[in-house]
Amino acid sequence: MQESFILNLLFQCPSCGGSQYRTSSYDVRESNPHGAVCIFCKSAMQVSAHRPLNATFSGFSPLAQQALPSSQPRC
């Protein structure tokens, strides 16, 4: 079975250090291939880190988890 990965990009503004951005196809350039622009100072965002996430979630089932014991007495 082939595993699929999701690439998680984190952007950070080189000017003000902000991490909130907007993307636009009008802002895509060779120096800004994702078109991400800081919403505070309008500078092109830089990728600060990336980590592939496993999208298959093998072995994880939220229904298989046991409920935590309640501190409330049962009636």
Predicted model as a PDB file, atoms N, CA, C, CB and O in Angstrom, pLDDT in the B-factor column:
MODEL        1                                                                  
ATOM      1  N   MET A   1       0.837  -1.175   0.000  1.00 56.00           N  
ATOM      2  CA  MET A   1       0.000   0.000   0.000  1.00 56.00           C  
ATOM      3  C   MET A   1       0.888   1.246   0.000  1.00 56.00           C  
ATOM      4  CB  MET A   1      -0.955  -0.006   1.215  1.00 56.00           C  
ATOM      5  O   MET A   1       1.854   1.339   0.757  1.00 56.00           O  
ATOM      6  N   GLN A   2       0.548   2.171  -0.840  1.00 63.00           N  
ATOM      7  CA  GLN A   2       1.327   3.395  -0.947  1.00 63.00           C  
ATOM      8  C   GLN A   2       0.808   4.416   0.056  1.00 63.00           C  
ATOM      9  CB  GLN A   2       1.270   3.961  -2.384  1.00 63.00           C  
ATOM     10  O   GLN A   2      -0.394   4.674   0.121  1.00 63.00           O  
ATOM     11  N   GLU A   3       1.706   4.993   0.833  1.00 65.00           N  
ATOM     12  CA  GLU A   3       1.318   6.015   1.802  1.00 65.00           C  
ATOM     13  C   GLU A   3       1.254   7.366   1.112  1.00 65.00           C  
ATOM     14  CB  GLU A   3       2.307   6.057   2.993  1.00 65.00           C  
ATOM     15  O   GLU A   3       2.084   7.682   0.259  1.00 65.00           O  
ATOM     16  N   SER A   4       0.271   8.149   1.486  1.00 65.00           N  
ATOM     17  CA  SER A   4       0.176   9.496   0.945  1.00 65.00           C  
ATOM     18  C   SER A   4       0.549  10.485   2.048  1.00 65.00           C  
ATOM     19  CB  SER A   4      -1.257   9.783   0.389  1.00 65.00           C  
ATOM     20  O   SER A   4       0.272  10.258   3.226  1.00 65.00           O  
ATOM     21  N   PHE A   5       1.165  11.559   1.653  1.00 66.00           N  
ATOM     22  CA  PHE A   5       1.615  12.573   2.593  1.00 66.00           C  
ATOM     23  C   PHE A   5       1.024  13.916   2.219  1.00 66.00           C  
ATOM     24  CB  PHE A   5       3.146  12.648   2.629  1.00 66.00           C  
ATOM     25  O   PHE A   5       0.839  14.227   1.042  1.00 66.00           O  
ATOM     26  N   ILE A   6       0.734  14.701   3.232  1.00 66.00           N  
ATOM     27  CA  ILE A   6       0.287  16.069   3.053  1.00 66.00           C  
ATOM     28  C   ILE A   6       1.438  16.965   3.477  1.00 66.00           C  
ATOM     29  CB  ILE A   6      -1.022  16.372   3.875  1.00 66.00           C  
ATOM     30  O   ILE A   6       1.993  16.793   4.563  1.00 66.00           O  
ATOM     31  N   LEU A   7       1.797  17.906   2.639  1.00 68.00           N  
ATOM     32  CA  LEU A   7       2.876  18.820   2.962  1.00 68.00           C  
ATOM     33  C   LEU A   7       2.295  20.007   3.713  1.00 68.00           C  
ATOM     34  CB  LEU A   7       3.628  19.279   1.683  1.00 68.00           C  
ATOM     35  O   LEU A   7       1.443  20.726   3.191  1.00 68.00           O  
ATOM     36  N   ASN A   8       2.753  20.204   4.923  1.00 74.00           N  
ATOM     37  CA  ASN A   8       2.261  21.273   5.781  1.00 74.00           C  
ATOM     38  C   ASN A   8       3.277  22.412   5.762  1.00 74.00           C  
ATOM     39  CB  ASN A   8       2.011  20.762   7.238  1.00 74.00           C  
ATOM     40  O   ASN A   8       4.372  22.268   6.306  1.00 74.00           O  
ATOM     41  N   LEU A   9       2.929  23.542   5.144  1.00 80.00           N  
ATOM     42  CA  LEU A   9       3.834  24.685   5.058  1.00 80.00           C  
ATOM     43  C   LEU A   9       3.478  25.703   6.130  1.00 80.00           C  
ATOM     44  CB  LEU A   9       3.775  25.332   3.656  1.00 80.00           C  
ATOM     45  O   LEU A   9       2.308  26.021   6.338  1.00 80.00           O  
ATOM     46  N   LEU A  10       4.486  26.201   6.796  1.00 86.00           N  
ATOM     47  CA  LEU A  10       4.304  27.265   7.785  1.00 86.00           C  
ATOM     48  C   LEU A  10       4.997  28.506   7.246  1.00 86.00           C  
ATOM     49  CB  LEU A  10       4.874  26.855   9.199  1.00 86.00           C  
ATOM     50  O   LEU A  10       6.180  28.471   6.906  1.00 86.00           O  
ATOM     51  N   PHE A  11       4.257  29.595   7.172  1.00 90.00           N  
ATOM     52  CA  PHE A  11       4.795  30.844   6.643  1.00 90.00           C  
ATOM     53  C   PHE A  11       5.090  31.811   7.778  1.00 90.00           C  
ATOM     54  CB  PHE A  11       3.817  31.477   5.640  1.00 90.00           C  
ATOM     55  O   PHE A  11       4.389  31.847   8.789  1.00 90.00           O  
ATOM     56  N   GLN A  12       6.156  32.601   7.584  1.00 91.00           N  
ATOM     57  CA  GLN A  12       6.492  33.652   8.531  1.00 91.00           C  
ATOM     58  C   GLN A  12       6.970  34.869   7.743  1.00 91.00           C  
ATOM     59  CB  GLN A  12       7.579  33.174   9.550  1.00 91.00           C  
ATOM     60  O   GLN A  12       7.704  34.746   6.763  1.00 91.00           O  
ATOM     61  N   CYS A  13       6.539  36.039   8.193  1.00 92.00           N  
ATOM     62  CA  CYS A  13       6.915  37.278   7.521  1.00 92.00           C  
ATOM     63  C   CYS A  13       8.356  37.637   7.883  1.00 92.00           C  
ATOM     64  CB  CYS A  13       5.947  38.431   7.905  1.00 92.00           C  
ATOM     65  O   CYS A  13       8.700  37.666   9.064  1.00 92.00           O  
ATOM     66  N   PRO A  14       9.200  37.909   6.893  1.00 91.00           N  
ATOM     67  CA  PRO A  14      10.584  38.290   7.196  1.00 91.00           C  
ATOM     68  C   PRO A  14      10.704  39.711   7.755  1.00 91.00           C  
ATOM     69  CB  PRO A  14      11.431  38.169   5.947  1.00 91.00           C  
ATOM     70  O   PRO A  14      11.708  40.040   8.387  1.00 91.00           O  
ATOM     71  N   SER A  15       9.690  40.557   7.530  1.00 93.00           N  
ATOM     72  CA  SER A  15       9.753  41.944   7.999  1.00 93.00           C  
ATOM     73  C   SER A  15       9.259  42.123   9.432  1.00 93.00           C  
ATOM     74  CB  SER A  15       8.948  42.824   7.085  1.00 93.00           C  
ATOM     75  O   SER A  15       9.962  42.674  10.278  1.00 93.00           O  
ATOM     76  N   CYS A  16       8.017  41.641   9.696  1.00 93.00           N  
ATOM     77  CA  CYS A  16       7.433  41.887  11.014  1.00 93.00           C  
ATOM     78  C   CYS A  16       7.335  40.625  11.874  1.00 93.00           C  
ATOM     79  CB  CYS A  16       6.061  42.490  10.855  1.00 93.00           C  
ATOM     80  O   CYS A  16       6.993  40.715  13.053  1.00 93.00           O  
ATOM     81  N   GLY A  17       7.627  39.460  11.311  1.00 89.00           N  
ATOM     82  CA  GLY A  17       7.587  38.214  12.069  1.00 89.00           C  
ATOM     83  C   GLY A  17       6.195  37.627  12.216  1.00 89.00           C  
ATOM     84  O   GLY A  17       6.021  36.633  12.922  1.00 89.00           O  
ATOM     85  N   GLY A  18       5.194  38.218  11.564  1.00 91.00           N  
ATOM     86  CA  GLY A  18       3.823  37.726  11.643  1.00 91.00           C  
ATOM     87  C   GLY A  18       3.652  36.396  10.933  1.00 91.00           C  
ATOM     88  O   GLY A  18       4.479  36.003  10.110  1.00 91.00           O  
ATOM     89  N   SER A  19       2.560  35.707  11.265  1.00 90.00           N  
ATOM     90  CA  SER A  19       2.291  34.425  10.627  1.00 90.00           C  
ATOM     91  C   SER A  19       0.915  34.382   9.977  1.00 90.00           C  
ATOM     92  CB  SER A  19       2.412  33.311  11.637  1.00 90.00           C  
ATOM     93  O   SER A  19       0.473  33.317   9.544  1.00 90.00           O  
ATOM     94  N   GLN A  20       0.230  35.520   9.899  1.00 92.00           N  
ATOM     95  CA  GLN A  20      -1.062  35.571   9.237  1.00 92.00           C  
ATOM     96  C   GLN A  20      -0.863  36.129   7.838  1.00 92.00           C  
ATOM     97  CB  GLN A  20      -2.075  36.429  10.044  1.00 92.00           C  
ATOM     98  O   GLN A  20      -0.162  37.122   7.645  1.00 92.00           O  
ATOM     99  N   TYR A  21      -1.489  35.479   6.863  1.00 93.00           N  
ATOM    100  CA  TYR A  21      -1.251  35.845   5.471  1.00 93.00           C  
ATOM    101  C   TYR A  21      -2.497  35.605   4.645  1.00 93.00           C  
ATOM    102  CB  TYR A  21      -0.071  35.059   4.895  1.00 93.00           C  
ATOM    103  O   TYR A  21      -3.446  34.958   5.087  1.00 93.00           O  
ATOM    104  N   ARG A  22      -2.473  36.135   3.447  1.00 94.00           N  
ATOM    105  CA  ARG A  22      -3.483  35.850   2.445  1.00 94.00           C  
ATOM    106  C   ARG A  22      -2.760  35.387   1.196  1.00 94.00           C  
ATOM    107  CB  ARG A  22      -4.386  37.096   2.158  1.00 94.00           C  
ATOM    108  O   ARG A  22      -1.598  35.734   0.981  1.00 94.00           O  
ATOM    109  N   THR A  23      -3.427  34.622   0.389  1.00 92.00           N  
ATOM    110  CA  THR A  23      -2.826  34.168  -0.865  1.00 92.00           C  
ATOM    111  C   THR A  23      -3.624  34.731  -2.027  1.00 92.00           C  
ATOM    112  CB  THR A  23      -2.772  32.615  -0.935  1.00 92.00           C  
ATOM    113  O   THR A  23      -4.836  34.924  -1.937  1.00 92.00           O  
ATOM    114  N   SER A  24      -2.928  34.988  -3.106  1.00 92.00           N  
ATOM    115  CA  SER A  24      -3.551  35.519  -4.305  1.00 92.00           C  
ATOM    116  C   SER A  24      -2.739  35.066  -5.511  1.00 92.00           C  
ATOM    117  CB  SER A  24      -3.655  37.072  -4.247  1.00 92.00           C  
ATOM    118  O   SER A  24      -1.510  35.018  -5.465  1.00 92.00           O  
ATOM    119  N   SER A  25      -3.436  34.739  -6.581  1.00 92.00           N  
ATOM    120  CA  SER A  25      -2.731  34.354  -7.802  1.00 92.00           C  
ATOM    121  C   SER A  25      -1.998  35.548  -8.412  1.00 92.00           C  
ATOM    122  CB  SER A  25      -3.713  33.761  -8.819  1.00 92.00           C  
ATOM    123  O   SER A  25      -1.069  35.370  -9.200  1.00 92.00           O  
ATOM    124  N   TYR A  26      -2.412  36.762  -8.052  1.00 93.00           N  
ATOM    125  CA  TYR A  26      -1.737  37.965  -8.566  1.00 93.00           C  
ATOM    126  C   TYR A  26      -0.380  38.192  -7.900  1.00 93.00           C  
ATOM    127  CB  TYR A  26      -2.622  39.194  -8.357  1.00 93.00           C  
ATOM    128  O   TYR A  26       0.463  38.903  -8.447  1.00 93.00           O  
ATOM    129  N   ASP A  27      -0.161  37.598  -6.731  1.00 92.00           N  
ATOM    130  CA  ASP A  27       1.098  37.776  -6.007  1.00 92.00           C  
ATOM    131  C   ASP A  27       2.093  36.653  -6.243  1.00 92.00           C  
ATOM    132  CB  ASP A  27       0.826  37.891  -4.542  1.00 92.00           C  
ATOM    133  O   ASP A  27       3.170  36.659  -5.646  1.00 92.00           O  
ATOM    134  N   VAL A  28       1.765  35.693  -7.094  1.00 93.00           N  
ATOM    135  CA  VAL A  28       2.679  34.589  -7.379  1.00 93.00           C  
ATOM    136  C   VAL A  28       3.816  35.101  -8.257  1.00 93.00           C  
ATOM    137  CB  VAL A  28       1.934  33.407  -8.071  1.00 93.00           C  
ATOM    138  O   VAL A  28       3.590  35.660  -9.330  1.00 93.00           O  
ATOM    139  N   ARG A  29       5.035  34.898  -7.782  1.00 92.00           N  
ATOM    140  CA  ARG A  29       6.252  35.274  -8.508  1.00 92.00           C  
ATOM    141  C   ARG A  29       7.296  34.194  -8.286  1.00 92.00           C  
ATOM    142  CB  ARG A  29       6.787  36.671  -8.046  1.00 92.00           C  
ATOM    143  O   ARG A  29       7.074  33.271  -7.503  1.00 92.00           O  
ATOM    144  N   GLU A  30       8.402  34.294  -8.948  1.00 91.00           N  
ATOM    145  CA  GLU A  30       9.474  33.322  -8.748  1.00 91.00           C  
ATOM    146  C   GLU A  30       9.993  33.384  -7.314  1.00 91.00           C  
ATOM    147  CB  GLU A  30      10.621  33.572  -9.743  1.00 91.00           C  
ATOM    148  O   GLU A  30      10.348  32.355  -6.738  1.00 91.00           O  
ATOM    149  N   SER A  31      10.038  34.578  -6.737  1.00 88.00           N  
ATOM    150  CA  SER A  31      10.502  34.729  -5.357  1.00 88.00           C  
ATOM    151  C   SER A  31       9.409  34.404  -4.338  1.00 88.00           C  
ATOM    152  CB  SER A  31      11.006  36.144  -5.134  1.00 88.00           C  
ATOM    153  O   SER A  31       9.712  34.219  -3.159  1.00 88.00           O  
ATOM    154  N   ASN A  32       8.144  34.332  -4.765  1.00 89.00           N  
ATOM    155  CA  ASN A  32       7.017  34.031  -3.886  1.00 89.00           C  
ATOM    156  C   ASN A  32       6.095  33.042  -4.611  1.00 89.00           C  
ATOM    157  CB  ASN A  32       6.242  35.342  -3.483  1.00 89.00           C  
ATOM    158  O   ASN A  32       5.014  33.426  -5.056  1.00 89.00           O  
ATOM    159  N   PRO A  33       6.510  31.774  -4.733  1.00 90.00           N  
ATOM    160  CA  PRO A  33       5.756  30.819  -5.560  1.00 90.00           C  
ATOM    161  C   PRO A  33       4.370  30.470  -5.019  1.00 90.00           C  
ATOM    162  CB  PRO A  33       6.546  29.560  -5.705  1.00 90.00           C  
ATOM    163  O   PRO A  33       3.530  29.978  -5.773  1.00 90.00           O  
ATOM    164  N   HIS A  34       4.108  30.712  -3.732  1.00 89.00           N  
ATOM    165  CA  HIS A  34       2.804  30.383  -3.157  1.00 89.00           C  
ATOM    166  C   HIS A  34       1.857  31.573  -3.168  1.00 89.00           C  
ATOM    167  CB  HIS A  34       2.973  29.879  -1.738  1.00 89.00           C  
ATOM    168  O   HIS A  34       0.663  31.407  -2.920  1.00 89.00           O  
ATOM    169  N   GLY A  35       2.356  32.760  -3.448  1.00 93.00           N  
ATOM    170  CA  GLY A  35       1.526  33.952  -3.487  1.00 93.00           C  
ATOM    171  C   GLY A  35       1.053  34.391  -2.116  1.00 93.00           C  
ATOM    172  O   GLY A  35       0.016  35.046  -2.004  1.00 93.00           O  
ATOM    173  N   ALA A  36       1.794  34.043  -1.066  1.00 94.00           N  
ATOM    174  CA  ALA A  36       1.413  34.394   0.304  1.00 94.00           C  
ATOM    175  C   ALA A  36       1.978  35.760   0.662  1.00 94.00           C  
ATOM    176  CB  ALA A  36       1.909  33.324   1.307  1.00 94.00           C  
ATOM    177  O   ALA A  36       3.169  36.020   0.493  1.00 94.00           O  
ATOM    178  N   VAL A  37       1.085  36.648   1.172  1.00 95.00           N  
ATOM    179  CA  VAL A  37       1.462  38.015   1.532  1.00 95.00           C  
ATOM    180  C   VAL A  37       1.000  38.277   2.963  1.00 95.00           C  
ATOM    181  CB  VAL A  37       0.842  39.060   0.538  1.00 95.00           C  
ATOM    182  O   VAL A  37      -0.124  37.928   3.324  1.00 95.00           O  
ATOM    183  N   CYS A  38       1.851  38.883   3.771  1.00 95.00           N  
ATOM    184  CA  CYS A  38       1.533  39.223   5.159  1.00 95.00           C  
ATOM    185  C   CYS A  38       0.362  40.193   5.190  1.00 95.00           C  
ATOM    186  CB  CYS A  38       2.764  39.834   5.879  1.00 95.00           C  
ATOM    187  O   CYS A  38       0.330  41.157   4.425  1.00 95.00           O  
ATOM    188  N   ILE A  39      -0.610  39.939   6.082  1.00 95.00           N  
ATOM    189  CA  ILE A  39      -1.763  40.838   6.156  1.00 95.00           C  
ATOM    190  C   ILE A  39      -1.442  42.123   6.906  1.00 95.00           C  
ATOM    191  CB  ILE A  39      -2.930  40.136   6.824  1.00 95.00           C  
ATOM    192  O   ILE A  39      -2.208  43.083   6.825  1.00 95.00           O  
ATOM    193  N   PHE A  40      -0.327  42.167   7.637  1.00 94.00           N  
ATOM    194  CA  PHE A  40       0.027  43.358   8.418  1.00 94.00           C  
ATOM    195  C   PHE A  40       0.873  44.338   7.617  1.00 94.00           C  
ATOM    196  CB  PHE A  40       0.772  42.954   9.679  1.00 94.00           C  
ATOM    197  O   PHE A  40       0.558  45.527   7.565  1.00 94.00           O  
ATOM    198  N   CYS A  41       1.947  43.852   6.989  1.00 95.00           N  
ATOM    199  CA  CYS A  41       2.870  44.779   6.322  1.00 95.00           C  
ATOM    200  C   CYS A  41       2.976  44.549   4.814  1.00 95.00           C  
ATOM    201  CB  CYS A  41       4.243  44.660   6.939  1.00 95.00           C  
ATOM    202  O   CYS A  41       3.742  45.235   4.138  1.00 95.00           O  
ATOM    203  N   LYS A  42       2.222  43.601   4.287  1.00 93.00           N  
ATOM    204  CA  LYS A  42       2.148  43.325   2.843  1.00 93.00           C  
ATOM    205  C   LYS A  42       3.451  42.799   2.236  1.00 93.00           C  
ATOM    206  CB  LYS A  42       1.748  44.576   2.119  1.00 93.00           C  
ATOM    207  O   LYS A  42       3.646  42.887   1.024  1.00 93.00           O  
ATOM    208  N   SER A  43       4.342  42.254   3.064  1.00 93.00           N  
ATOM    209  CA  SER A  43       5.574  41.660   2.557  1.00 93.00           C  
ATOM    210  C   SER A  43       5.302  40.221   2.106  1.00 93.00           C  
ATOM    211  CB  SER A  43       6.691  41.695   3.639  1.00 93.00           C  
ATOM    212  O   SER A  43       4.368  39.582   2.589  1.00 93.00           O  
ATOM    213  N   ALA A  44       6.106  39.728   1.197  1.00 93.00           N  
ATOM    214  CA  ALA A  44       5.999  38.336   0.760  1.00 93.00           C  
ATOM    215  C   ALA A  44       6.436  37.423   1.903  1.00 93.00           C  
ATOM    216  CB  ALA A  44       6.861  38.079  -0.517  1.00 93.00           C  
ATOM    217  O   ALA A  44       7.475  37.644   2.525  1.00 93.00           O  
ATOM    218  N   MET A  45       5.637  36.403   2.168  1.00 93.00           N  
ATOM    219  CA  MET A  45       5.931  35.474   3.257  1.00 93.00           C  
ATOM    220  C   MET A  45       7.001  34.478   2.830  1.00 93.00           C  
ATOM    221  CB  MET A  45       4.656  34.732   3.699  1.00 93.00           C  
ATOM    222  O   MET A  45       7.158  34.182   1.645  1.00 93.00           O  
ATOM    223  N   GLN A  46       7.729  33.971   3.810  1.00 90.00           N  
ATOM    224  CA  GLN A  46       8.738  32.942   3.564  1.00 90.00           C  
ATOM    225  C   GLN A  46       8.311  31.671   4.283  1.00 90.00           C  
ATOM    226  CB  GLN A  46      10.155  33.406   4.038  1.00 90.00           C  
ATOM    227  O   GLN A  46       7.699  31.720   5.350  1.00 90.00           O  
ATOM    228  N   VAL A  47       8.644  30.535   3.682  1.00 87.00           N  
ATOM    229  CA  VAL A  47       8.363  29.254   4.321  1.00 87.00           C  
ATOM    230  C   VAL A  47       9.350  29.093   5.468  1.00 87.00           C  
ATOM    231  CB  VAL A  47       8.466  28.059   3.300  1.00 87.00           C  
ATOM    232  O   VAL A  47      10.564  29.113   5.263  1.00 87.00           O  
ATOM    233  N   SER A  48       8.810  28.929   6.703  1.00 75.00           N  
ATOM    234  CA  SER A  48       9.699  28.826   7.858  1.00 75.00           C  
ATOM    235  C   SER A  48       9.994  27.377   8.221  1.00 75.00           C  
ATOM    236  CB  SER A  48       9.091  29.540   9.052  1.00 75.00           C  
ATOM    237  O   SER A  48      11.060  27.093   8.766  1.00 75.00           O  
ATOM    238  N   ALA A  49       9.091  26.460   7.937  1.00 60.00           N  
ATOM    239  CA  ALA A  49       9.311  25.042   8.233  1.00 60.00           C  
ATOM    240  C   ALA A  49       8.272  24.240   7.472  1.00 60.00           C  
ATOM    241  CB  ALA A  49       9.230  24.752   9.775  1.00 60.00           C  
ATOM    242  O   ALA A  49       7.214  24.754   7.110  1.00 60.00           O  
ATOM    243  N   HIS A  50       8.580  22.994   7.236  1.00 54.00           N  
ATOM    244  CA  HIS A  50       7.599  22.098   6.633  1.00 54.00           C  
ATOM    245  C   HIS A  50       7.808  20.699   7.171  1.00 54.00           C  
ATOM    246  CB  HIS A  50       7.702  22.112   5.092  1.00 54.00           C  
ATOM    247  O   HIS A  50       8.927  20.291   7.482  1.00 54.00           O  
ATOM    248  N   ARG A  51       6.722  19.984   7.274  1.00 55.00           N  
ATOM    249  CA  ARG A  51       6.786  18.632   7.794  1.00 55.00           C  
ATOM    250  C   ARG A  51       5.741  17.804   7.072  1.00 55.00           C  
ATOM    251  CB  ARG A  51       6.568  18.602   9.333  1.00 55.00           C  
ATOM    252  O   ARG A  51       4.568  18.175   7.075  1.00 55.00           O  
ATOM    253  N   PRO A  52       6.120  16.702   6.456  1.00 55.00           N  
ATOM    254  CA  PRO A  52       5.106  15.861   5.827  1.00 55.00           C  
ATOM    255  C   PRO A  52       4.263  15.169   6.887  1.00 55.00           C  
ATOM    256  CB  PRO A  52       5.759  14.823   4.901  1.00 55.00           C  
ATOM    257  O   PRO A  52       4.789  14.596   7.841  1.00 55.00           O  
ATOM    258  N   LEU A  53       2.964  15.229   6.707  1.00 53.00           N  
ATOM    259  CA  LEU A  53       2.046  14.577   7.624  1.00 53.00           C  
ATOM    260  C   LEU A  53       1.513  13.315   6.972  1.00 53.00           C  
ATOM    261  CB  LEU A  53       0.890  15.523   8.024  1.00 53.00           C  
ATOM    262  O   LEU A  53       1.170  13.323   5.790  1.00 53.00           O  
ATOM    263  N   ASN A  54       1.442  12.244   7.721  1.00 51.00           N  
ATOM    264  CA  ASN A  54       0.903  10.999   7.203  1.00 51.00           C  
ATOM    265  C   ASN A  54      -0.604  11.145   7.111  1.00 51.00           C  
ATOM    266  CB  ASN A  54       1.301   9.787   8.096  1.00 51.00           C  
ATOM    267  O   ASN A  54      -1.273  11.349   8.124  1.00 51.00           O  
ATOM    268  N   ALA A  55      -1.142  11.041   5.907  1.00 49.00           N  
ATOM    269  CA  ALA A  55      -2.570  11.250   5.700  1.00 49.00           C  
ATOM    270  C   ALA A  55      -3.373   9.970   5.816  1.00 49.00           C  
ATOM    271  CB  ALA A  55      -2.807  11.868   4.356  1.00 49.00           C  
ATOM    272  O   ALA A  55      -4.596  10.001   5.685  1.00 49.00           O  
ATOM    273  N   THR A  56      -2.723   8.854   6.055  1.00 51.00           N  
ATOM    274  CA  THR A  56      -3.467   7.598   6.116  1.00 51.00           C  
ATOM    275  C   THR A  56      -4.008   7.323   7.508  1.00 51.00           C  
ATOM    276  CB  THR A  56      -2.588   6.450   5.676  1.00 51.00           C  
ATOM    277  O   THR A  56      -5.003   6.611   7.642  1.00 51.00           O  
ATOM    278  N   PHE A  57      -3.386   7.862   8.545  1.00 51.00           N  
ATOM    279  CA  PHE A  57      -3.807   7.676   9.924  1.00 51.00           C  
ATOM    280  C   PHE A  57      -3.982   6.199  10.252  1.00 51.00           C  
ATOM    281  CB  PHE A  57      -5.103   8.427  10.187  1.00 51.00           C  
ATOM    282  O   PHE A  57      -4.976   5.807  10.862  1.00 51.00           O  
ATOM    283  N   SER A  58      -3.031   5.397   9.853  1.00 54.00           N  
ATOM    284  CA  SER A  58      -3.149   3.962  10.070  1.00 54.00           C  
ATOM    285  C   SER A  58      -3.144   3.629  11.551  1.00 54.00           C  
ATOM    286  CB  SER A  58      -2.023   3.225   9.365  1.00 54.00           C  
ATOM    287  O   SER A  58      -2.310   4.130  12.305  1.00 54.00           O  
ATOM    288  N   GLY A  59      -4.066   2.791  11.960  1.00 55.00           N  
ATOM    289  CA  GLY A  59      -4.143   2.342  13.329  1.00 55.00           C  
ATOM    290  C   GLY A  59      -4.877   3.278  14.263  1.00 55.00           C  
ATOM    291  O   GLY A  59      -4.987   2.986  15.454  1.00 55.00           O  
ATOM    292  N   PHE A  60      -5.386   4.397  13.763  1.00 53.00           N  
ATOM    293  CA  PHE A  60      -6.078   5.348  14.629  1.00 53.00           C  
ATOM    294  C   PHE A  60      -7.575   5.221  14.435  1.00 53.00           C  
ATOM    295  CB  PHE A  60      -5.619   6.790  14.345  1.00 53.00           C  
ATOM    296  O   PHE A  60      -8.065   5.297  13.308  1.00 53.00           O  
ATOM    297  N   SER A  61      -8.296   5.030  15.509  1.00 53.00           N  
ATOM    298  CA  SER A  61      -9.742   4.994  15.463  1.00 53.00           C  
ATOM    299  C   SER A  61     -10.269   5.714  16.705  1.00 53.00           C  
ATOM    300  CB  SER A  61     -10.273   3.524  15.383  1.00 53.00           C  
ATOM    301  O   SER A  61     -10.070   5.229  17.819  1.00 53.00           O  
ATOM    302  N   PRO A  62     -10.937   6.862  16.541  1.00 54.00           N  
ATOM    303  CA  PRO A  62     -11.420   7.585  17.711  1.00 54.00           C  
ATOM    304  C   PRO A  62     -12.475   6.798  18.483  1.00 54.00           C  
ATOM    305  CB  PRO A  62     -11.986   8.922  17.293  1.00 54.00           C  
ATOM    306  O   PRO A  62     -12.656   7.023  19.680  1.00 54.00           O  
ATOM    307  N   LEU A  63     -13.173   5.876  17.815  1.00 55.00           N  
ATOM    308  CA  LEU A  63     -14.194   5.092  18.489  1.00 55.00           C  
ATOM    309  C   LEU A  63     -13.587   4.005  19.360  1.00 55.00           C  
ATOM    310  CB  LEU A  63     -15.131   4.477  17.476  1.00 55.00           C  
ATOM    311  O   LEU A  63     -14.254   3.488  20.255  1.00 55.00           O  
ATOM    312  N   ALA A  64     -12.337   3.653  19.112  1.00 53.00           N  
ATOM    313  CA  ALA A  64     -11.683   2.599  19.875  1.00 53.00           C  
ATOM    314  C   ALA A  64     -11.128   3.103  21.202  1.00 53.00           C  
ATOM    315  CB  ALA A  64     -10.574   1.985  19.058  1.00 53.00           C  
ATOM    316  O   ALA A  64     -10.729   2.303  22.048  1.00 53.00           O  
ATOM    317  N   GLN A  65     -11.097   4.421  21.393  1.00 52.00           N  
ATOM    318  CA  GLN A  65     -10.564   4.971  22.636  1.00 52.00           C  
ATOM    319  C   GLN A  65     -11.573   4.787  23.767  1.00 52.00           C  
ATOM    320  CB  GLN A  65     -10.212   6.465  22.464  1.00 52.00           C  
ATOM    321  O   GLN A  65     -12.778   4.934  23.565  1.00 52.00           O  
ATOM    322  N   GLN A  66     -11.078   4.472  24.934  1.00 56.00           N  
ATOM    323  CA  GLN A  66     -11.946   4.261  26.076  1.00 56.00           C  
ATOM    324  C   GLN A  66     -12.282   5.606  26.714  1.00 56.00           C  
ATOM    325  CB  GLN A  66     -11.283   3.314  27.101  1.00 56.00           C  
ATOM    326  O   GLN A  66     -11.459   6.521  26.750  1.00 56.00           O  
ATOM    327  N   ALA A  67     -13.505   5.701  27.213  1.00 57.00           N  
ATOM    328  CA  ALA A  67     -13.934   6.928  27.870  1.00 57.00           C  
ATOM    329  C   ALA A  67     -13.203   7.084  29.198  1.00 57.00           C  
ATOM    330  CB  ALA A  67     -15.464   6.929  28.087  1.00 57.00           C  
ATOM    331  O   ALA A  67     -12.901   6.099  29.872  1.00 57.00           O  
ATOM    332  N   LEU A  68     -12.923   8.325  29.562  1.00 57.00           N  
ATOM    333  CA  LEU A  68     -12.265   8.603  30.826  1.00 57.00           C  
ATOM    334  C   LEU A  68     -13.267   8.406  31.967  1.00 57.00           C  
ATOM    335  CB  LEU A  68     -11.678  10.044  30.841  1.00 57.00           C  
ATOM    336  O   LEU A  68     -14.446   8.725  31.808  1.00 57.00           O  
ATOM    337  N   PRO A  69     -12.823   7.890  33.102  1.00 61.00           N  
ATOM    338  CA  PRO A  69     -13.751   7.723  34.212  1.00 61.00           C  
ATOM    339  C   PRO A  69     -14.224   9.087  34.717  1.00 61.00           C  
ATOM    340  CB  PRO A  69     -13.092   6.925  35.353  1.00 61.00           C  
ATOM    341  O   PRO A  69     -13.433  10.020  34.848  1.00 61.00           O  
ATOM    342  N   SER A  70     -15.480   9.184  34.986  1.00 60.00           N  
ATOM    343  CA  SER A  70     -16.066  10.439  35.438  1.00 60.00           C  
ATOM    344  C   SER A  70     -15.861  10.590  36.933  1.00 60.00           C  
ATOM    345  CB  SER A  70     -17.564  10.506  35.089  1.00 60.00           C  
ATOM    346  O   SER A  70     -15.909   9.614  37.681  1.00 60.00           O  
ATOM    347  N   SER A  71     -15.631  11.826  37.362  1.00 61.00           N  
ATOM    348  CA  SER A  71     -15.474  12.083  38.797  1.00 61.00           C  
ATOM    349  C   SER A  71     -16.833  12.238  39.477  1.00 61.00           C  
ATOM    350  CB  SER A  71     -14.622  13.343  39.027  1.00 61.00           C  
ATOM    351  O   SER A  71     -16.920  12.306  40.703  1.00 61.00           O  
ATOM    352  N   GLN A  72     -17.892  12.293  38.667  1.00 59.00           N  
ATOM    353  CA  GLN A  72     -19.238  12.416  39.205  1.00 59.00           C  
ATOM    354  C   GLN A  72     -19.747  11.034  39.656  1.00 59.00           C  
ATOM    355  CB  GLN A  72     -20.194  13.039  38.147  1.00 59.00           C  
ATOM    356  O   GLN A  72     -19.539  10.057  38.937  1.00 59.00           O  
ATOM    357  N   PRO A  73     -20.397  10.923  40.808  1.00 60.00           N  
ATOM    358  CA  PRO A  73     -20.958   9.627  41.231  1.00 60.00           C  
ATOM    359  C   PRO A  73     -22.142   9.267  40.344  1.00 60.00           C  
ATOM    360  CB  PRO A  73     -21.396   9.667  42.728  1.00 60.00           C  
ATOM    361  O   PRO A  73     -22.916  10.132  39.934  1.00 60.00           O  
ATOM    362  N   ARG A  74     -22.267   7.997  40.061  1.00 60.00           N  
ATOM    363  CA  ARG A  74     -23.404   7.530  39.253  1.00 60.00           C  
ATOM    364  C   ARG A  74     -24.626   7.341  40.125  1.00 60.00           C  
ATOM    365  CB  ARG A  74     -23.063   6.213  38.529  1.00 60.00           C  
ATOM    366  O   ARG A  74     -24.521   6.893  41.266  1.00 60.00           O  
ATOM    367  N   CYS A  75     -25.765   7.676  39.596  1.00 60.00           N  
ATOM    368  CA  CYS A  75     -27.026   7.533  40.346  1.00 60.00           C  
ATOM    369  C   CYS A  75     -27.668   6.193  40.091  1.00 60.00           C  
ATOM    370  CB  CYS A  75     -28.002   8.645  39.979  1.00 60.00           C  
ATOM    371  O   CYS A  75     -28.732   5.903  40.639  1.00 60.00           O  
TER     372      CYS A  75                                                      
ENDMDL                                                                          
END                                                                             
